[in-house]
Amino acid sequence: MSNPVGMSRDHVQSAERTDAEAAAGALTGAETPFLQLLARGASADAYEQPVLLARAEGRSAEAIAALEHAKLLALRVRAELEGRRRREAELSALFETAHDLAGLRDLDAVLQAIVQRARSLLGTDVAYLSLNDPERGDTYMRVTEGSVAARFQQLRLGMGEGLGGLVAQTARPYVTDDYFEDDRFQHTHAIDAGVRDEGLVAILGVPLMLGHHVIGVLFAADRRARVFEREQIALLGSFAALAAAAIDTANLLTETRSALAGLERANEIIQDRSAVIERASDVHDRLAELVLRGGGVHDVAAAVSQVLDGTVEFTEAGDAPATPLEASRAEGHAVRHEDDWIAAVAAGGELLGALVLRGHPGLDPVDQLTLERAAMVTSLLQLARRSAAEAEQRVRGELLDDLLDARDRDPRLLRERASRLHADLDATHVVLAARLDGTAPDADQEAAARRRLWSAASHLAATRHGLAAARDGGTVLLLPLAPGDTATDVARRTARQLGTAVHEAVTVGASAPVQDLAARPDTAAAAYAEGRRCLDALRLLGRPGDGAAAEDFGFLGLLLAGDRDIAGFVDRTIGRVVAYDERRGTDLVHTLDAYFTCGMSPARTKDELHVHVNTVAQRLERVGRLLGDDWQDPARALEIQLALRLHRLSARAQH
């Protein structure tokens, strides 16, 4: 009897009973009760009832024999019907299983469904599945259904060991109704202990095949003795074929997903690399534009900051951490230092500074390369700037040398040369002589120190629109005098700035302010000589690292000054007293002169002036307020007396 695909067992049995009842209605005699039993789907024991009833009624031997014959035929028909029902149920279950497995996409779900179906189809206590491990050369328990023993669930069977190992090795199904009594199998302690923990007795194992290769074993087992029929072995084998195909499909899907994931990652990498290339191109374009339009190192740092989404700074070599900076210079790569990255700016082994990426501990190789390339561009800019600066320094030095030495130069040409250097020779200037006061251990280091001084002086002169040149073991500078400044102010400021730049004490002597340097050929040379005399005086007085002009040395300044500025000395020394007399009509200068003539005695001074001693005291108190509290100190008193005599001589000369 056929069973259309999808028809349930109840529908099949209902149809069979209907057909049998219809047939029974048309029959009479011995077959009738057995046909009715077939129609009802009665159990095998029920078929004995008509025979027993006939014997109890005392029916004839012929009638009883006819009933026995009819019973055997009915049981044969019943067995055939049961077999067909079972095969139809198995085929339906296989179809449903194949349908279910086809919808599974996860390997673990596939394996779990396989063992569940196997246990259900064969009605066993336990079903389980092992997969082969090619690397270890064994088969291991992968999924179980109905198992309760942990040791059993973790079994590994070597090829040829136990029932499962033999199936995996030979690719043939094996069955036993009592595993422990079956000597066909290679019993091991581990396998037997696991099977004993699970309490298994009867075991059926069939291979999972892909082509000619065994990928695992599918098992069905009972905890009591049981004979697995040939049909059941074939059924589990058919199911194993479906299971193997499902496992292969799941593996292929997993591989496909992995391949797709790999392609997605590759695509992401390609997109990322593409973005990196675009960013690198952007960096290249920005840096090239900066170089072409004359940008500086800080412009480079700002451009790289935008690209790297961080803060990049240029620092001098002395301001960067020494160890990572030296490591970066030696390796030629950016080096991480705490949360920063440091890329040395170097050329020819000389450290020119560093580019520092702040607060950016994570840096991919491309961004690191970007920082390193920016450092290389910065080093080229530094070298170019140094070359330009050195060239400008030479030009400035040559012009100053011509002002000091070549007195027959054309003033017009001198002004033009100065104008190209943004210097104005017609403005008021101060000539300064500068020299290092440190002692170098050898000639090479001393020469290097002098070069540093000349470089620092040249840089200072360029920023102040002046000139500088190396001369007489030191440096000479020509700096414009700003409004409100004095020669002393310029000297002291220059000493401080140069000392900071070279990290050594620098002593500076300054001339008095000079003008018309281009038109007056001897002015620059005379001013430089005055500056040198002031420099020597500072060193003799034990004032290294200081700056001063002739006006700072009192009456000694008269000897140092090139133009012997007597009026200036008198004005600086007693000018406030003279001005007070002129405004008020007083006689403080005469009183002061008499006071010194009388040996600084108020009593003798009042006799000299013919005034009361209180008048002398009041006048001297006024002098103290004008000249300061220290006007009677010996050194200051000496300068005041000299200024009084020069003032008296100057007054006589005017009359």
C-alpha positions in Angstrom: 0.0 0.0 0.0 1.5 3.3 -1.0 1.9 6.4 1.2 1.9 9.8 -0.5 4.7 12.1 0.6 3.6 14.0 3.7 0.7 11.6 4.7 0.9 10.9 8.5 0.8 7.4 10.0 -2.7 7.9 11.5 -4.1 8.8 8.0 -2.4 5.6 6.6 -3.8 3.4 9.4 -7.3 4.9 9.0 -7.3 4.2 5.3 -6.1 0.6 5.8 -8.9 -0.1 8.4 -11.5 1.3 6.1 -10.3 -1.0 3.2 -10.1 -4.0 5.5 -13.6 -3.5 7.0 -15.1 -3.1 3.5 -13.4 -6.4 2.5 -14.6 -8.1 5.7 -18.2 -7.2 4.9 -18.0 -9.1 1.7 -16.5 -12.3 3.2 -18.0 -15.0 5.4 -16.7 -18.1 7.1 -13.3 -18.7 8.9 -11.7 -15.5 7.5 -14.2 -13.1 8.7 -13.1 -12.7 12.4 -9.5 -12.3 11.4 -10.3 -9.7 8.8 -12.2 -7.8 11.4 -9.1 -8.0 13.7 -7.0 -6.7 10.8 -9.4 -3.9 10.2 -9.2 -2.9 13.9 -5.4 -3.1 13.9 -5.6 -5.5 16.9 -2.5 -6.9 18.6 -1.0 -10.3 17.7 -2.4 -11.9 20.9 -6.0 -11.1 19.8 -5.7 -13.4 16.8 -5.8 -16.4 19.2 -9.3 -15.5 20.4 -11.4 -16.9 17.5 -9.6 -20.3 17.7 -10.0 -20.5 21.4 -13.6 -19.6 21.2 -14.3 -22.3 18.5 -12.6 -24.9 20.7 -14.7 -23.8 23.7 -17.8 -24.1 21.6 -16.9 -27.6 20.6 -16.6 -26.9 16.9 -15.4 -29.6 14.5 -11.8 -30.3 13.8 -12.2 -29.2 10.2 -13.6 -25.8 11.4 -10.8 -25.3 13.9 -8.2 -26.2 11.3 -9.8 -23.7 8.9 -9.6 -21.1 11.6 -5.9 -21.9 12.3 -5.1 -21.6 8.7 -7.0 -18.3 8.5 -5.2 -17.1 11.6 -1.8 -17.8 10.0 -2.7 -16.0 6.8 -4.1 -13.0 8.9 -0.9 -12.8 11.0 1.2 -12.9 7.8 -0.9 -10.1 6.3 -0.6 -8.2 9.6 3.2 -8.6 9.6 3.3 -7.3 6.1 1.2 -4.4 6.9 3.3 -3.6 10.0 6.5 -3.7 7.9 5.0 -1.4 5.3 3.9 1.0 8.0 7.3 0.9 9.6 9.1 1.5 6.3 6.7 4.3 5.4 7.3 5.9 8.8 11.1 5.5 8.4 11.0 7.1 4.9 8.8 9.9 6.2 11.2 10.4 9.1 14.2 10.4 6.7 12.4 12.9 4.5 11.5 15.1 7.4 15.1 14.8 8.7 16.6 15.8 5.4 14.2 18.7 5.2 15.1 19.8 8.7 18.9 19.4 8.1 18.6 21.4 4.9 17.4 24.4 6.9 20.2 24.3 9.4 23.2 26.6 8.9 25.2 26.1 12.1 27.4 23.0 12.5 26.7 22.6 16.2 22.9 22.7 15.5 23.3 20.2 12.7 25.2 17.7 14.9 22.7 18.0 17.7 19.8 17.5 15.3 21.5 14.3 13.9 21.8 12.6 17.2 18.3 13.6 18.3 16.8 12.1 15.1 18.9 8.9 15.4 17.8 8.3 19.0 14.2 9.0 18.0 14.2 6.8 14.9 15.7 3.7 16.5 14.1 4.2 19.9 17.4 3.8 21.8 18.4 5.1 25.2 21.5 7.0 23.9 22.7 8.3 20.6 26.0 10.0 20.0 28.4 11.1 17.3 32.1 11.2 17.0 34.2 13.1 14.5 37.7 12.2 13.2 40.7 14.3 14.1 43.2 13.9 11.2 46.0 15.7 13.2 45.8 13.3 16.2 44.7 10.3 14.2 41.7 9.4 16.4 38.0 10.0 16.6 36.5 12.0 19.5 33.1 12.4 21.1 31.5 15.5 19.6 27.7 15.4 20.5 25.6 13.1 22.7 21.9 12.7 23.3 20.6 10.9 26.4 24.1 10.6 27.9 24.6 11.1 31.7 28.3 10.2 32.3 30.9 13.0 31.9 33.7 10.6 31.2 31.8 9.0 28.4 31.1 12.4 26.8 34.8 13.2 26.7 36.0 9.9 25.2 38.6 9.8 22.4 39.0 6.5 20.5 42.1 5.6 18.7 41.8 4.1 15.2 40.8 0.5 15.7 40.1 0.9 19.4 36.6 -0.2 20.7 33.6 -0.4 18.4 33.7 3.2 17.3 37.5 3.1 16.5 36.9 0.0 14.4 34.1 1.6 12.5 36.2 4.7 11.9 39.2 2.6 10.7 37.3 0.2 8.5 34.5 2.4 7.2 32.1 -0.5 7.9 29.1 -0.6 10.4 29.5 -2.7 13.5 26.9 -3.9 16.0 26.9 -5.8 19.2 24.2 -6.9 21.6 26.6 -7.0 24.5 29.7 -4.9 24.1 31.7 -6.2 27.1 31.2 -9.8 26.1 32.2 -9.2 22.5 35.9 -10.0 21.8 35.9 -8.6 18.3 36.7 -5.2 19.7 40.0 -3.9 21.1 39.0 -3.1 24.6 41.0 -0.3 26.4 40.7 0.9 30.0 39.6 4.4 29.0 36.9 3.3 26.6 35.5 0.5 28.7 35.4 2.8 31.8 33.5 5.4 29.8 31.0 2.8 28.4 30.6 1.3 31.9 29.9 4.7 33.4 27.2 5.2 30.8 25.8 1.7 31.4 25.7 0.8 27.7 25.3 -2.8 26.6 24.0 -3.0 23.0 25.8 -0.6 20.6 25.3 0.0 16.8 27.9 2.2 15.0 27.8 3.3 11.3 30.4 5.4 9.5 29.8 9.0 8.4 31.2 9.0 4.8 32.1 11.8 2.4 33.0 10.0 -0.8 35.6 7.3 0.3 36.6 9.1 3.4 35.3 8.5 6.9 34.6 11.8 8.8 33.1 10.2 11.9 30.8 7.6 13.4 27.1 7.7 14.3 26.0 5.5 17.2 22.8 4.2 18.7 23.0 2.3 22.0 20.8 0.7 24.7 21.5 0.1 28.4 20.1 -3.5 28.0 20.8 -6.4 25.6 19.2 -5.8 22.3 19.5 -7.2 18.8 19.6 -4.5 16.1 17.8 -5.8 13.0 19.2 -5.5 9.6 16.6 -3.0 8.6 17.6 -0.8 11.6 21.3 -1.0 10.7 20.3 0.0 7.1 18.1 2.8 8.4 20.9 4.2 10.6 23.3 3.9 7.7 20.9 5.9 5.4 20.5 8.5 8.1 24.3 8.6 8.5 24.6 9.4 4.8 22.2 12.3 5.2 24.0 13.4 8.3 27.4 13.3 6.6 26.0 15.4 3.7 24.5 17.9 6.2 27.8 18.1 8.1 29.6 18.7 4.8 27.1 21.4 3.9 27.5 23.0 7.3 31.3 22.9 7.0 31.1 24.4 3.5 28.8 27.2 4.8 31.2 27.8 7.7 34.1 28.0 5.2 32.0 30.3 3.0 31.2 32.5 5.9 34.9 32.6 6.8 35.8 33.4 3.3 33.2 36.1 3.1 34.4 37.5 6.4 38.0 37.4 5.1 36.9 39.2 1.9 35.1 41.8 4.1 38.2 42.3 6.2 40.3 42.5 3.0 37.9 45.1 1.6 38.1 47.0 4.9 41.9 46.9 4.7 41.8 48.0 1.0 39.5 50.9 1.9 41.7 51.7 4.9 44.8 51.6 2.8 43.1 53.7 0.2 42.3 56.3 2.8 45.9 56.1 4.1 47.2 56.6 0.6 44.9 59.6 0.1 46.0 61.0 3.5 49.7 60.4 2.7 49.1 62.2 -0.7 47.4 65.0 1.2 50.4 65.2 3.6 52.8 65.3 0.6 50.8 68.1 -1.1 50.6 70.1 2.1 54.3 69.8 2.9 55.3 70.6 -0.7 53.1 73.7 -0.7 54.7 74.8 2.6 58.2 74.4 1.3 57.3 76.2 -2.0 55.8 79.2 -0.2 58.6 79.5 2.3 56.9 78.0 5.3 58.8 77.3 8.5 59.2 74.4 10.9 56.2 75.5 12.9 54.0 75.5 9.8 55.1 71.9 9.1 54.1 71.0 12.7 50.7 72.6 12.3 50.0 70.8 9.0 51.0 67.4 10.4 48.8 68.1 13.5 45.8 68.4 11.3 46.6 65.2 9.4 47.4 63.1 12.5 44.5 64.6 14.5 46.9 65.4 17.4 49.2 68.1 18.6 52.6 68.2 16.9 55.3 70.6 18.1 58.8 71.4 17.0 61.3 71.6 19.9 64.9 72.5 20.0 67.3 69.6 20.6 68.0 70.7 24.2 64.3 70.8 25.1 63.5 67.2 24.1 64.1 64.1 26.2 67.6 63.1 25.5 67.4 59.3 25.4 64.4 58.8 23.0 65.7 61.7 20.9 69.1 60.0 20.5 67.4 56.7 19.8 65.3 58.3 17.1 68.3 59.8 15.5 70.3 56.6 15.6 67.4 54.4 14.3 66.0 56.9 11.8 62.5 56.3 13.1 60.0 57.9 15.4 60.3 56.6 19.0 57.5 56.4 21.6 58.2 58.2 24.9 55.4 57.7 27.5 52.3 59.0 25.7 54.3 61.0 23.1 56.1 60.1 19.9 59.4 61.8 19.1 61.0 62.0 15.6 64.5 63.5 15.5 65.2 66.3 13.1 68.7 65.6 12.1 71.1 66.1 9.2 74.5 64.5 8.8 74.4 63.2 12.3 73.7 66.6 13.8 70.6 67.0 15.9 68.6 70.1 14.8 65.6 69.5 17.0 62.6 67.2 17.2 59.0 66.9 16.1 56.9 65.7 19.1 53.4 64.2 18.7 51.8 64.9 22.1 49.4 62.6 24.0 49.0 60.0 21.2 50.3 56.6 22.5 48.6 54.6 19.7 50.1 55.2 16.3 49.8 53.0 13.3 52.8 52.5 10.9 51.5 54.8 8.3 51.0 57.7 10.7 54.4 57.0 12.2 55.8 57.2 8.7 54.0 60.5 8.2 55.6 61.9 11.3 59.0 60.7 10.2 58.6 62.3 6.7 57.6 65.5 8.3 60.7 65.4 10.5 62.8 64.9 7.3 61.1 67.9 5.6 61.7 69.9 8.8 65.4 69.0 8.7 65.6 70.2 5.1 63.9 73.4 6.0 66.3 73.9 9.0 69.3 73.2 6.7 68.0 75.6 4.1 67.3 78.3 6.7 70.8 77.7 8.2 72.3 78.1 4.8 70.4 81.3 4.1 71.2 82.6 7.5 74.9 81.9 7.1 74.9 83.6 3.7 73.1 86.6 5.2 75.5 86.6 8.2 78.5 86.6 5.8 77.0 89.5 3.9 76.2 91.5 7.1 79.7 90.7 8.4 81.3 91.9 5.1 79.4 95.2 5.2 80.4 95.8 8.9 84.0 95.0 8.0 83.9 97.5 5.2 82.5 100.1 7.6 85.3 99.4 10.1 88.2 99.1 7.7 87.5 100.5 4.2 87.2 104.2 4.9 87.2 105.2 1.2 84.0 103.3 0.4 81.3 105.1 -1.5 78.6 106.2 1.1 75.9 105.7 -1.5 76.9 102.0 -2.1 77.2 101.4 1.6 73.6 102.7 2.1 72.3 100.5 -0.7 74.0 97.4 0.7 72.6 98.1 4.2 69.1 98.7 2.7 69.1 95.3 1.2 69.8 93.9 4.6 67.0 96.1 6.2 69.6 98.2 8.0 69.6 102.0 8.0 73.1 103.5 8.3 71.7 107.0 8.8 70.0 106.1 12.1 71.6 106.3 15.5 73.6 103.2 16.4 75.7 101.7 19.1 78.9 99.7 18.3 79.4 96.8 20.7 82.4 94.5 21.3 81.4 91.1 22.7 83.6 88.3 24.0 83.2 85.0 25.8 84.6 84.8 29.3 84.7 81.1 29.7 87.9 79.1 29.3 87.7 76.3 26.7 89.8 73.2 27.4 91.3 73.0 23.9 91.6 75.1 20.7 88.9 73.2 18.9 86.3 73.8 21.6 87.3 77.4 21.8 86.9 77.8 18.1 83.5 76.1 18.3 82.4 78.4 21.1 83.5 81.5 19.1 81.4 80.2 16.1 78.4 79.8 18.4 78.9 83.4 19.6 79.2 84.7 16.1 76.1 82.8 15.0 74.1 84.1 18.0 75.3 87.6 17.4 74.4 87.4 13.7 70.9 86.2 14.6 70.4 89.0 17.1 71.7 91.6 14.6 69.3 90.3 11.9 66.3 90.5 14.2 67.3 94.0 15.3 68.1 95.3 11.7 71.8 95.6 12.6 75.1 94.1 11.5 77.5 91.6 13.1 81.0 90.3 12.3 83.6 88.1 13.9 86.6 90.2 15.0 89.6 90.1 17.3 88.7 86.8 18.9 85.2 88.0 19.7 82.3 89.6 17.9 81.4 93.2 17.0 77.8 94.3 16.6 76.2 97.4 15.1 72.7 97.8 16.6 70.3 100.7 16.2 69.5 102.7 19.3 65.7 102.5 20.1 64.0 105.6 21.5 64.4 105.8 25.2 67.3 103.4 25.3 70.9 104.3 26.3 74.1 102.7 25.2 74.3 101.0 28.6 70.8 99.5 28.1 71.8 98.1 24.8 75.1 96.7 26.2 73.5 94.9 29.2 70.6 93.5 27.1 73.0 92.2 24.5 75.2 90.6 27.1 72.2 88.8 28.6 70.7 87.7 25.2 74.0 86.4 23.9 74.9 84.6 27.2 71.5 82.8 27.1 72.0 81.8 23.5 75.4 80.3 23.9 75.0 79.1 27.6 78.1 80.9 28.6 79.0 84.3 30.1 79.4 87.0 27.4 80.9 90.4 28.3 79.8 93.4 26.1 81.4 96.9 25.9 79.4 99.6 24.1 80.4 102.8 22.4 78.5 106.1 22.8 75.7 106.5 20.3 77.0 107.3 16.8 75.4 108.7 13.6 76.1 109.1 9.9 78.1 105.9 9.7 78.1 105.9 5.9 79.1 109.5 5.5 81.8 109.6 8.3 84.3 106.9 7.4 86.2 107.0 10.8 83.1 106.9 13.0 82.6 103.1 13.1 86.2 102.3 13.8 86.5 104.8 16.6 83.3 103.6 18.1 84.5 100.0 18.0 87.7 101.0 19.7 85.7 102.7 22.5 83.6 99.6 22.9 86.7 97.4 23.2 88.1 99.7 25.8 84.9 99.4 27.8 85.0 95.6 27.3 88.6 95.4 28.7 87.6 97.7 31.6 84.8 95.3 32.6 87.1 92.4 32.5 89.7 94.2 34.6 87.1 95.2 37.1 86.0 91.6 37.5 82.6 92.0 35.9 82.4 89.1 33.4 79.0 88.6 31.7 78.1 92.2 32.2 77.5 95.0 29.7 78.5 98.7 30.0 79.3 101.9 28.2 81.9 104.6 29.0 79.2 106.6 30.8 79.0 103.8 33.4 82.7 104.2 34.6 82.5 107.7 36.0 85.6 109.9 35.5 87.3 106.7 34.2 84.8 106.9 31.3 86.6 110.1 30.2 89.7 107.9 29.5 87.6 105.2 27.8 85.4 107.4 25.7 86.7 108.0 22.2 85.4 111.6 22.0 86.3 112.6 25.6 82.7 113.7 26.4 83.5 116.2 29.2 80.2 118.0 29.1 78.4 114.7 29.3 80.4 113.6 32.3 79.7 116.9 34.1 76.0 116.6 33.3 75.8 113.0 34.5 77.6 113.8 37.7 76.4 117.2 39.0 73.9 118.2 36.3 71.0 118.1 38.7 72.7 120.6 41.1 73.6 122.9 38.3 70.1 122.9 36.9 68.7 123.5 40.4 70.8 126.6 40.8 69.8 127.9 37.4 66.1 127.5 38.1 66.1 128.7 41.7 68.9 131.3 41.7 70.7 129.4 44.5 74.4 128.8 45.0 74.6 125.0 45.7 77.4 124.5 43.2 79.6 127.1 45.0 78.7 125.7 48.4 79.6 122.1 47.2 82.9 123.3 45.9 83.7 125.1 49.1 82.7 122.1 51.2 85.2 119.9 49.4 87.9 122.6 49.5 87.5 122.8 53.3 88.0 119.1 53.7 84.3 118.3 53.9 84.0 120.3 57.2 80.8 122.3 57.7 82.4 124.6 60.3 85.2 125.6 58.0 82.8 125.8 55.1 80.6 128.4 56.9 83.7 130.5 57.5 84.7 130.2 53.9 81.2 131.3 52.7 80.6 133.7 55.6 77.2 132.1 56.4 75.8 130.4 59.4 76.6 126.7 59.9 72.9 125.9 59.7 72.8 127.5 56.3 75.6 125.2 55.2 73.8 122.2 56.6 70.6 123.1 54.8 72.4 123.5 51.5 74.2 120.2 51.9 70.9 118.4 52.7 69.5 119.8 49.5 72.6 118.5 47.6 72.0 115.1 49.1 68.5 115.0 47.9 69.6 115.9 44.3 72.7 113.7 44.1 71.6 110.7 46.3 72.6 109.5 49.7 75.9 108.1 48.6 77.3 111.4 47.2 79.9 111.7 50.1 81.3 108.2 49.5 85.0 108.4 48.6 84.6 107.1 44.9 81.5 109.2 44.3 83.0 112.3 46.1 86.1 112.0 43.8 83.9 112.0 40.7 81.9 115.0 42.0 85.1 117.0 42.7 86.4 116.3 39.2 83.1 117.3 37.7 83.1 120.6 39.8 86.6 121.5 38.4 85.6 120.7 34.8 82.5 122.8 35.3 84.5 125.7 36.6 87.0 125.4 33.7 84.1 125.2 31.2 82.5 128.4 32.8 85.8 130.3 32.5 86.3 129.2 28.9 82.8 130.5 28.0 83.6 133.9 29.6 
